[in-house]
Amino acid sequence: TLVQGDWELPPGSESYTCVIATVPEQVFIGAYRPIAPEGTHHTVLTKISSGQDGTFPCDAGTNGQNMIYGSGVGTQEESLPEGVAVRLEAGDKVLLNLHLYNTSTSPITGTSGIQIKRLDPATVQEEAASVLAGPVALNIPPQNTTTQTGYCTIPSDVTLFSIGPHMHQLGTHMTVTAITGSGSDVLHDAPYTFDDQRHYYLEQPIQLKAGDQVKVDCTYNNTTNSTVTFGDSSDAEMCFAGLFLTPATAPFGLVCIN
């Protein structure tokens, strides 16, 4: 277990809980497994420069700028490709942001976190990083099916090998397309289900050059009588494709929106 925290949530409510943990020794991460009992809406794991270890109330914006991993409802264990790892050094601090949502009529408690599988450093050939790509200016009309689009311009040469779609309860489909100097290549085109948010490995990792773009199209079926916009609440919406890529030195922040 890399990091975990205890929480409790009143009926019919949602909130954020954050956990900071110091990495005791160098570790090369080859696989992730979310600890996500009922009530865990999604997790974002980032690296931060400072902070006191422990669990505390927070909000959606409490994150570092170096993303390590993210999960949603139904995300299963994910192994990185052979020879690829995420490296953390002794003394590094990680911050786990837990979005918690209790749809029941009773209070719930739980322990959420992230478990990892360690790799022998001698087997590691490339180091990976991750980033969230997609639009934040969402405007989803009531009683309507609509597609919202965003772009991520790649800042340096990378190899993309995995995509993790994330929307909320109105999301029905996501398409992710690489736009390069030689044309476009659809990397992911599949229905989306809120309760089954998995990571998809590309059959053939794609090399992207600086200036290439990743286009993210999210389709929603808004059956409510209200316009739904971007937001962290489960009653608002998101449109993010979590991109896993190498090398880890690519100058991404937490989110790529451009």
N, C-alpha and C positions, 0 to 999 in steps of 0.2 A: 504494500500500500504506500503510494507516494504522498497522498494527502487525503484527509477526510474530516468531516465535521458533523456534529449532532445538531438537530433542529426540531422545532415544534411549530405547528401551524393551526390556528383556529379554523373552524368550519367555514367553507365558502370564502376563503381569502387567499391571497398570494403575496409573496414577499421575496426578499433576497437575503441570503446569508453568505458571507465570505469567510474563507479559511486561508491563513498564511502559514506556510511550513518552510523550514530551512532544510535544504538537501544536505545530508551528513557527509556524503562522499561522492566522487565522480561516478556518474551512471550513464550508460548508453541504453536508451529505451528502444526496444524492438517491437513492443506490442502494448496496447492499452485495453483496459477493461473497466467500464464505468460501474461504480457502485451507485445504483439508482433505484431505490425503493419507491413505491407509490408516493406521489407528491413531488417528485423531482421532474421539473418541466424541461430544463436543459442546464448544461454546465459549460463554463468557459474557463480554461486553464491557461494562465499567462505567467510570464516571468517578470518579476519586479526588482527594483534596485534596493529597496529597504522596506522595513515594516516589522512589527512585533508579531511573533508566532501566536496563533490562536484563532478563535472563531468570533465573529462579530457581525452585527447587522450592517447591511450596505445597500447599494442600489445598482441598477443595471450598468452604470458608468464606471463602477469600481473594477477596473481592469488595468493590467500593464499593457505595454505597447508591443511586447513580443509574445505572440500566441504560440502555445505548445499543442493544445488539443481542445476539442469541443465534442459534446454529445447531446443527443436529444432523446425523447421518449422512444424506447425500442432499440437504441443503439447497442450493438453487441460488441464482443471483443474484436479488436482490429489489430492485425499484425502488419507491420511495415514490410515492404519487399526485402528479399534476402540481401544482406549487406548494407541496408539503410537503417539509420537510427537517429534519434533525437538525443543530443548530448546535453547533460547538465553537470555543472562543476560543483565540487564541495563548497558549501557556503552560499550557493545560489538560493534565491527565495522564489517560491512559486505561490501564486494566488489563485484559489479556486472560487469562482463566482457561481453560486447555486441559485437558480430561479425556481422557486417553490410555489406550487399551486394545489390547493385543496378544494376539490369539487364536491366533497362529501358534506354531510350534515353533522359530522363528528370531528373533534380534534384529532390530528394525526402527528406522530413523531417519527423520526428516522435518522439514519446516518448515511450521508452521501459522500462520495469521493471518487478517486481514480486509483486503480491498481495498474502496475506496470510489469512487463517482463524485461529483465536485464539481459543485455548481450555482452559477450566477450569482446572487449575492444579490438582484439586482433581480427575479428570477423567483420568489422565495420569498414566499408569502403566509401560511403557517402553519408553526409549528415543532412537531415531534413528539417523543414520548417512548415508552418501552415499560416493561412490568412483567410479571412472572410471576404468574399467578393459578391457584390450585388447592390441594388439601389436602396436608398432610404426614403426617397420622395415618392412614397406610395399613395395612390388615391384610387380606392376600389369602390365603385358606385354600388348603391343598394340594388338588390334584386337583379343582379347582373353577373355574367361571366366575362372576365377581363384578364388580359395579360399585361404585366408590368415588366419593364426591361431596364437593366443596368449594365455597366461596363467596368472592367478592371484593366487598366493599361499596365503591362508588365514593365517594371523599371530596369530589369537586367536579365540576362540570359538564364533561363531556368528549365528544368524538366518537371512536368506535372504528371503525377502518377495516381492520384486519388481525388474523388469528389464526394463531399458529404452535404446533401441538400438539407436546408432548414427553412421551413415556413411554419405558420401556426395552423389553426383549425379550418380556415377557409381555403388553404392551398390544395390544389388538385394535380398539378403537373409542373415539372421543371425541365427546361432544356438549357444545356450549357454548351456554348460553341466557342471554339478557338478561331480567331480572325488573324491571319498572318499575311505576310507579303505575297504568298502564293495562293491565297484563297481562304476558305473557311472549312472547318472540320467539326462536326457535331460530336461532342465528347460524352454527353449524357442526354437522354431523351426518354423520360419515363414518368408514369403516374407517381404522385406523391401522397403518402398517407402519414398523418401526424403521429400515429401510434407505431410507426415502423420507420424510424429515421436511421437509416444505415449509411455506411460509407461504401462507395463503389470504386473499385480499382479499374483503371483503364487496361484493356487487353494489351495495348501497346502504349507505354508512356510517350507523351508528346513533348518535343523540344520547342520552347518558345523563345523568341528573341526580344531584346529590349525594344519597346514600342508596339509589339503585338498586343492584342486585346483578348480578354475572355468576356464573352457576352453571356449574361444570365437572364433568362426569361422565366417568370413565375406566373402561372395561371391560377386564378381564384374563382370560386363560385360563392358569391356573396348572397346568401339567402336571407340576410337581415334587411331591415328597413332603414338602415343607416349607412352612410359612407364610412368605410374603414380605412385608416391611415397607418403609417409605420408607427410601431411602438413596442415596448418591451412586454406589456401586459399580454396575457393569453387571449384577451378580447380584441387586441390590435393585431397587426400582421408584420411579418418580416419576409425578406427574400434574400437569402444568403446561400451561396455555395461555398462550403469549406474546402479550400484547396490545399492539398498536401504536395509539397514540391521539394526539389533539391536545386542548388545547395542551400544550406541554412543561412548563408551570408547575403542572400537576396534582400534588398532594402525595403521590405514590407513593414507596415505597422500592423495593428490589430485588424483593420478593415481596409480594403482596396476599393475605392469608389471614385471612378473617373472615366 
